[in-house]
């Protein structure tokens, strides 16, 4: 357990400082856009940007893949088991995602309050009435993105780039097949039922209300599935 604590601290502290570099650059750009918009348009009510959380998604996407081989090799050489490496990585994803979700929730709501023309990602979908669900939704979304990209890099490392390309082509074919099934095979009733299920999973009920818990549970379910897949692969992973 002491070894697990040390590897979690290493992973989190190594990446922690980059969060503030990211936000410093992002909000410097936002401030510049805000000033230029005011000078050109003569008003500061329109921020000129929206959904800054998309930048955070790009950041956590990089986090999900960057440095895998270096960290894996270093930790394996220092006697850490694959189980500990996986748990440390998952802890890192939760740690970074929790901080960034908190910052994005607070800042997104503040900017929307200052400039009503600005819309955060969560606010544009679900509104601004629940700060905790806003944070939880962003947290789970960021963890999902990290987990998805992490699973992808684990698969590439396991099977090699050539096989990964073939898998990517097969996946694209499956997506096209699913689209074709929806368009040409499934009846309108089946498609409507599937769309209704997806809408409910996103929290939009048939009576027009919003269930804020459903989208969080949906994201959590996907994160668990991705986590299980990553753990199965990393247990058999060798550094190529």
SEVOGU-706895 format. One record per residue (C-alpha): residue number from 1; x, y, z; residue in three letters. Coordinates in Angstrom, 2 decimals. Layout:
@resi:NUM; x:X; y:Y; z:Z; resn:ala;
...
This chain:
@resi:1; x:0.00; y:0.00; z:0.00; resn:unk;
@resi:2; x:2.92; y:2.34; z:0.69; resn:unk;
@resi:3; x:4.23; y:1.65; z:-2.81; resn:unk;
@resi:4; x:0.82; y:2.41; z:-4.27; resn:unk;
@resi:5; x:0.68; y:5.72; z:-2.41; resn:unk;
@resi:6; x:4.12; y:6.71; z:-3.68; resn:unk;
@resi:7; x:3.34; y:5.93; z:-7.31; resn:unk;
@resi:8; x:0.02; y:7.82; z:-7.11; resn:unk;
@resi:9; x:1.81; y:10.84; z:-5.65; resn:unk;
@resi:10; x:4.42; y:10.65; z:-8.38; resn:unk;
@resi:11; x:1.84; y:10.50; z:-11.18; resn:unk;
@resi:12; x:-0.33; y:13.30; z:-9.76; resn:unk;
@resi:13; x:2.43; y:15.71; z:-8.82; resn:unk;
@resi:14; x:4.18; y:15.25; z:-12.16; resn:unk;
@resi:15; x:1.09; y:16.37; z:-14.07; resn:unk;
@resi:16; x:-0.35; y:18.84; z:-11.54; resn:unk;
@resi:17; x:1.85; y:21.79; z:-12.54; resn:unk;
@resi:18; x:0.83; y:21.55; z:-16.19; resn:unk;
@resi:19; x:-2.80; y:22.29; z:-15.33; resn:unk;
@resi:20; x:-1.98; y:25.84; z:-14.32; resn:unk;
@resi:21; x:0.22; y:26.39; z:-17.37; resn:unk;
@resi:22; x:-2.73; y:25.29; z:-19.50; resn:unk;
@resi:23; x:-5.18; y:27.63; z:-17.74; resn:unk;
@resi:24; x:-2.73; y:30.54; z:-17.76; resn:unk;
@resi:25; x:-2.39; y:30.26; z:-21.54; resn:unk;
@resi:26; x:-6.10; y:29.69; z:-22.10; resn:unk;
@resi:27; x:-7.34; y:32.62; z:-20.04; resn:unk;
@resi:28; x:-4.62; y:34.89; z:-21.39; resn:unk;
@resi:29; x:-6.04; y:34.15; z:-24.85; resn:unk;
@resi:30; x:-9.60; y:34.65; z:-23.59; resn:unk;
@resi:31; x:-8.63; y:37.98; z:-22.05; resn:unk;
@resi:32; x:-7.01; y:39.08; z:-25.29; resn:unk;
@resi:33; x:-10.09; y:38.08; z:-27.29; resn:unk;
@resi:34; x:-12.29; y:39.93; z:-24.79; resn:unk;
@resi:35; x:-10.24; y:43.12; z:-25.12; resn:unk;
@resi:36; x:-10.06; y:42.96; z:-28.91; resn:unk;
@resi:37; x:-13.81; y:42.30; z:-29.13; resn:unk;
@resi:38; x:-14.48; y:45.38; z:-27.02; resn:unk;
@resi:39; x:-12.18; y:47.55; z:-29.09; resn:unk;
@resi:40; x:-13.56; y:46.39; z:-32.42; resn:unk;
@resi:41; x:-17.25; y:45.97; z:-31.57; resn:unk;
@resi:42; x:-17.47; y:48.74; z:-29.01; resn:unk;
@resi:43; x:-18.99; y:46.43; z:-26.40; resn:unk;
@resi:44; x:-17.68; y:43.90; z:-23.91; resn:unk;
@resi:45; x:-20.91; y:41.95; z:-23.57; resn:unk;
@resi:46; x:-20.01; y:39.41; z:-26.26; resn:unk;
@resi:47; x:-17.03; y:37.26; z:-25.23; resn:unk;
@resi:48; x:-16.53; y:35.97; z:-28.76; resn:unk;
@resi:49; x:-15.92; y:32.43; z:-27.41; resn:unk;
@resi:50; x:-17.99; y:29.67; z:-25.83; resn:unk;
@resi:51; x:-17.59; y:26.16; z:-24.42; resn:unk;
@resi:52; x:-14.03; y:26.56; z:-23.15; resn:unk;
@resi:53; x:-14.37; y:23.05; z:-21.75; resn:unk;
@resi:54; x:-13.51; y:21.78; z:-25.24; resn:unk;
@resi:55; x:-9.95; y:22.97; z:-24.61; resn:unk;
@resi:56; x:-9.91; y:20.98; z:-21.38; resn:unk;
@resi:57; x:-11.03; y:17.89; z:-23.30; resn:unk;
@resi:58; x:-8.07; y:18.33; z:-25.64; resn:unk;
@resi:59; x:-5.76; y:18.67; z:-22.62; resn:unk;
@resi:60; x:-7.03; y:15.54; z:-20.89; resn:unk;
@resi:61; x:-6.89; y:13.69; z:-24.22; resn:unk;
@resi:62; x:-3.18; y:14.42; z:-24.37; resn:unk;
@resi:63; x:-2.91; y:13.38; z:-20.73; resn:unk;
@resi:64; x:-4.49; y:10.05; z:-21.58; resn:unk;
@resi:65; x:-1.78; y:9.10; z:-24.07; resn:unk;
@resi:66; x:1.30; y:11.24; z:-23.46; resn:unk;
@resi:67; x:4.15; y:9.64; z:-21.60; resn:unk;
@resi:68; x:2.62; y:6.16; z:-21.33; resn:unk;
@resi:69; x:5.72; y:4.29; z:-22.46; resn:unk;
@resi:70; x:8.11; y:6.43; z:-20.41; resn:unk;
@resi:71; x:6.08; y:6.12; z:-17.19; resn:unk;
@resi:72; x:5.33; y:2.44; z:-17.73; resn:unk;
@resi:73; x:8.97; y:1.60; z:-18.35; resn:unk;
@resi:74; x:10.21; y:3.65; z:-15.40; resn:unk;
@resi:75; x:7.65; y:2.23; z:-12.97; resn:unk;
@resi:76; x:8.15; y:-1.37; z:-14.09; resn:unk;
@resi:77; x:11.92; y:-0.97; z:-13.70; resn:unk;
@resi:78; x:11.39; y:0.35; z:-10.17; resn:unk;
@resi:79; x:9.45; y:-2.73; z:-9.15; resn:unk;
@resi:80; x:5.87; y:-1.49; z:-9.39; resn:unk;
@resi:81; x:3.31; y:-4.05; z:-10.49; resn:unk;
@resi:82; x:0.98; y:-3.50; z:-13.42; resn:unk;
@resi:83; x:-1.94; y:-3.41; z:-10.99; resn:unk;
@resi:84; x:-0.35; y:-0.51; z:-9.11; resn:unk;
@resi:85; x:0.48; y:1.27; z:-12.36; resn:unk;
@resi:86; x:-3.14; y:0.96; z:-13.51; resn:unk;
@resi:87; x:-4.52; y:2.18; z:-10.16; resn:unk;
@resi:88; x:-2.06; y:5.10; z:-10.15; resn:unk;
@resi:89; x:-3.06; y:6.05; z:-13.68; resn:unk;
@resi:90; x:-6.76; y:5.92; z:-12.83; resn:unk;
@resi:91; x:-6.08; y:8.02; z:-9.73; resn:unk;
@resi:92; x:-4.24; y:10.53; z:-11.89; resn:unk;
@resi:93; x:-7.19; y:10.76; z:-14.29; resn:unk;
@resi:94; x:-9.60; y:11.33; z:-11.39; resn:unk;
@resi:95; x:-7.29; y:13.85; z:-9.70; resn:unk;
@resi:96; x:-6.72; y:15.96; z:-12.81; resn:unk;
@resi:97; x:-10.33; y:15.65; z:-14.01; resn:unk;
@resi:98; x:-11.69; y:16.66; z:-10.61; resn:unk;
@resi:99; x:-9.58; y:19.81; z:-10.47; resn:unk;
@resi:100; x:-10.26; y:20.82; z:-14.04; resn:unk;
@resi:101; x:-13.99; y:20.12; z:-13.74; resn:unk;
@resi:102; x:-14.11; y:22.35; z:-10.66; resn:unk;
@resi:103; x:-12.25; y:25.19; z:-12.37; resn:unk;
@resi:104; x:-14.32; y:24.90; z:-15.54; resn:unk;
@resi:105; x:-17.59; y:24.77; z:-13.59; resn:unk;
@resi:106; x:-16.82; y:27.86; z:-11.54; resn:unk;
@resi:107; x:-15.29; y:29.89; z:-14.35; resn:unk;
@resi:108; x:-17.93; y:28.84; z:-16.87; resn:unk;
@resi:109; x:-20.76; y:29.98; z:-14.62; resn:unk;
@resi:110; x:-18.98; y:33.23; z:-13.69; resn:unk;
@resi:111; x:-18.32; y:34.11; z:-17.33; resn:unk;
@resi:112; x:-21.94; y:33.31; z:-18.22; resn:unk;
@resi:113; x:-23.09; y:35.57; z:-15.40; resn:unk;
@resi:114; x:-20.85; y:38.40; z:-16.66; resn:unk;
@resi:115; x:-21.63; y:37.81; z:-20.33; resn:unk;
@resi:116; x:-24.93; y:36.07; z:-21.06; resn:unk;
@resi:117; x:-23.77; y:35.44; z:-24.64; resn:unk;
@resi:118; x:-21.20; y:32.96; z:-23.32; resn:unk;
@resi:119; x:-22.41; y:29.37; z:-22.96; resn:unk;
@resi:120; x:-20.51; y:26.66; z:-21.16; resn:unk;
@resi:121; x:-20.75; y:23.12; z:-22.53; resn:unk;
@resi:122; x:-22.88; y:21.82; z:-19.66; resn:unk;
@resi:123; x:-24.95; y:24.99; z:-19.47; resn:unk;
@resi:124; x:-25.82; y:24.85; z:-23.16; resn:unk;
@resi:125; x:-27.17; y:21.30; z:-22.70; resn:unk;
@resi:126; x:-28.63; y:21.23; z:-19.19; resn:unk;
@resi:127; x:-28.77; y:24.84; z:-18.03; resn:unk;
@resi:128; x:-27.11; y:26.58; z:-15.09; resn:unk;
@resi:129; x:-29.28; y:25.54; z:-12.18; resn:unk;
@resi:130; x:-27.13; y:22.82; z:-10.59; resn:unk;
@resi:131; x:-23.45; y:23.51; z:-9.93; resn:unk;
@resi:132; x:-22.74; y:20.12; z:-8.37; resn:unk;
@resi:133; x:-24.16; y:18.16; z:-11.32; resn:unk;
@resi:134; x:-22.27; y:20.52; z:-13.61; resn:unk;
@resi:135; x:-19.01; y:19.56; z:-11.87; resn:unk;
@resi:136; x:-19.90; y:15.84; z:-11.71; resn:unk;
@resi:137; x:-20.83; y:15.70; z:-15.40; resn:unk;
@resi:138; x:-17.60; y:17.42; z:-16.45; resn:unk;
@resi:139; x:-15.57; y:15.24; z:-14.08; resn:unk;
@resi:140; x:-16.98; y:12.02; z:-15.52; resn:unk;
@resi:141; x:-16.67; y:13.33; z:-19.09; resn:unk;
@resi:142; x:-12.98; y:14.16; z:-18.59; resn:unk;
@resi:143; x:-12.30; y:10.78; z:-16.95; resn:unk;
@resi:144; x:-14.10; y:9.08; z:-19.84; resn:unk;
@resi:145; x:-11.94; y:10.88; z:-22.41; resn:unk;
@resi:146; x:-8.76; y:10.01; z:-20.50; resn:unk;
@resi:147; x:-9.83; y:6.38; z:-20.17; resn:unk;
@resi:148; x:-10.79; y:6.08; z:-23.82; resn:unk;
@resi:149; x:-7.48; y:7.45; z:-25.07; resn:unk;
@resi:150; x:-5.57; y:5.40; z:-22.50; resn:unk;
@resi:151; x:-7.30; y:2.23; z:-23.68; resn:unk;
@resi:152; x:-6.46; y:3.18; z:-27.25; resn:unk;
@resi:153; x:-2.76; y:3.63; z:-26.55; resn:unk;
@resi:154; x:-2.68; y:0.38; z:-24.60; resn:unk;
@resi:155; x:-4.19; y:-1.46; z:-27.57; resn:unk;
@resi:156; x:-1.72; y:0.14; z:-29.97; resn:unk;
@resi:157; x:1.18; y:-0.76; z:-27.70; resn:unk;
@resi:158; x:-0.12; y:-4.33; z:-27.36; resn:unk;
@resi:159; x:-0.88; y:-5.21; z:-30.98; resn:unk;
@resi:160; x:1.48; y:-2.83; z:-32.79; resn:unk;
@resi:161; x:0.83; y:0.07; z:-35.15; resn:unk;
@resi:162; x:0.17; y:-2.06; z:-38.24; resn:unk;
@resi:163; x:-2.54; y:-4.16; z:-36.60; resn:unk;
@resi:164; x:-3.93; y:-0.99; z:-34.98; resn:unk;
@resi:165; x:-4.44; y:0.52; z:-38.42; resn:unk;
@resi:166; x:-6.36; y:-2.56; z:-39.49; resn:unk;
@resi:167; x:-8.46; y:-2.36; z:-36.32; resn:unk;
@resi:168; x:-9.14; y:1.31; z:-37.03; resn:unk;
@resi:169; x:-10.31; y:0.46; z:-40.55; resn:unk;
@resi:170; x:-12.55; y:-2.30; z:-39.17; resn:unk;
@resi:171; x:-13.98; y:0.09; z:-36.58; resn:unk;
@resi:172; x:-14.74; y:2.64; z:-39.29; resn:unk;
@resi:173; x:-16.48; y:-0.10; z:-41.27; resn:unk;
@resi:174; x:-18.56; y:-1.07; z:-38.23; resn:unk;
@resi:175; x:-19.62; y:2.57; z:-37.77; resn:unk;
@resi:176; x:-20.68; y:2.78; z:-41.43; resn:unk;
@resi:177; x:-22.54; y:-0.51; z:-41.06; resn:unk;
@resi:178; x:-24.42; y:0.77; z:-38.01; resn:unk;
@resi:179; x:-25.35; y:3.96; z:-39.89; resn:unk;
@resi:180; x:-26.57; y:1.87; z:-42.81; resn:unk;
@resi:181; x:-28.63; y:-0.34; z:-40.49; resn:unk;
@resi:182; x:-30.30; y:2.71; z:-38.97; resn:unk;
@resi:183; x:-31.02; y:4.21; z:-42.38; resn:unk;
@resi:184; x:-32.02; y:1.23; z:-44.48; resn:unk;
@resi:185; x:-32.79; y:-1.79; z:-42.25; resn:unk;
@resi:186; x:-34.31; y:-0.79; z:-38.94; resn:unk;
@resi:187; x:-37.93; y:0.31; z:-38.94; resn:unk;
@resi:188; x:-38.90; y:3.84; z:-37.97; resn:unk;
@resi:189; x:-40.34; y:2.48; z:-34.73; resn:unk;
@resi:190; x:-37.07; y:0.73; z:-33.77; resn:unk;
@resi:191; x:-35.04; y:3.84; z:-34.58; resn:unk;
@resi:192; x:-37.44; y:5.98; z:-32.52; resn:unk;
@resi:193; x:-37.14; y:3.59; z:-29.56; resn:unk;
@resi:194; x:-33.34; y:3.65; z:-29.76; resn:unk;
@resi:195; x:-33.27; y:7.44; z:-29.97; resn:unk;
@resi:196; x:-35.63; y:7.64; z:-27.01; resn:unk;
@resi:197; x:-33.33; y:5.38; z:-25.01; resn:unk;
@resi:198; x:-30.30; y:7.52; z:-25.89; resn:unk;
@resi:199; x:-32.15; y:10.70; z:-24.98; resn:unk;
@resi:200; x:-33.11; y:9.20; z:-21.62; resn:unk;
@resi:201; x:-29.49; y:8.16; z:-21.08; resn:unk;
@resi:202; x:-28.62; y:11.81; z:-21.60; resn:unk;
@resi:203; x:-31.28; y:12.81; z:-19.07; resn:unk;
@resi:204; x:-34.02; y:14.08; z:-21.38; resn:unk;
@resi:205; x:-37.32; y:12.47; z:-20.41; resn:unk;
@resi:206; x:-40.31; y:12.04; z:-22.72; resn:unk;
@resi:207; x:-42.39; y:14.41; z:-20.58; resn:unk;
@resi:208; x:-39.97; y:17.26; z:-21.27; resn:unk;
@resi:209; x:-38.22; y:17.17; z:-17.89; resn:unk;
@resi:210; x:-34.50; y:16.61; z:-17.31; resn:unk;
@resi:211; x:-33.17; y:13.87; z:-15.04; resn:unk;
@resi:212; x:-29.70; y:15.13; z:-14.08; resn:unk;
@resi:213; x:-28.64; y:11.79; z:-12.59; resn:unk;
@resi:214; x:-29.06; y:9.69; z:-15.74; resn:unk;
@resi:215; x:-26.27; y:11.31; z:-17.79; resn:unk;
@resi:216; x:-23.87; y:10.97; z:-14.85; resn:unk;
@resi:217; x:-24.75; y:7.28; z:-14.50; resn:unk;
@resi:218; x:-24.34; y:6.78; z:-18.25; resn:unk;
@resi:219; x:-20.89; y:8.34; z:-18.23; resn:unk;
@resi:220; x:-19.92; y:6.33; z:-15.15; resn:unk;
@resi:221; x:-20.98; y:3.10; z:-16.82; resn:unk;
@resi:222; x:-18.84; y:3.85; z:-19.89; resn:unk;
@resi:223; x:-15.87; y:4.77; z:-17.68; resn:unk;
@resi:224; x:-16.17; y:1.44; z:-15.83; resn:unk;
@resi:225; x:-16.28; y:-0.50; z:-19.11; resn:unk;
@resi:226; x:-13.23; y:1.35; z:-20.44; resn:unk;
@resi:227; x:-11.42; y:0.83; z:-17.13; resn:unk;
@resi:228; x:-12.05; y:-2.90; z:-17.19; resn:unk;
@resi:229; x:-10.78; y:-3.09; z:-20.77; resn:unk;
@resi:230; x:-7.64; y:-1.13; z:-19.88; resn:unk;
@resi:231; x:-6.90; y:-3.31; z:-16.86; resn:unk;
@resi:232; x:-7.30; y:-6.52; z:-18.85; resn:unk;
@resi:233; x:-4.82; y:-5.27; z:-21.44; resn:unk;
@resi:234; x:-2.25; y:-3.72; z:-19.09; resn:unk;
@resi:235; x:-1.98; y:-6.96; z:-17.13; resn:unk;
@resi:236; x:-0.50; y:-8.52; z:-20.27; resn:unk;
@resi:237; x:1.37; y:-5.48; z:-21.54; resn:unk;
@resi:238; x:5.05; y:-5.56; z:-22.37; resn:unk;
@resi:239; x:6.96; y:-2.47; z:-23.39; resn:unk;
@resi:240; x:7.68; y:-2.65; z:-27.13; resn:unk;
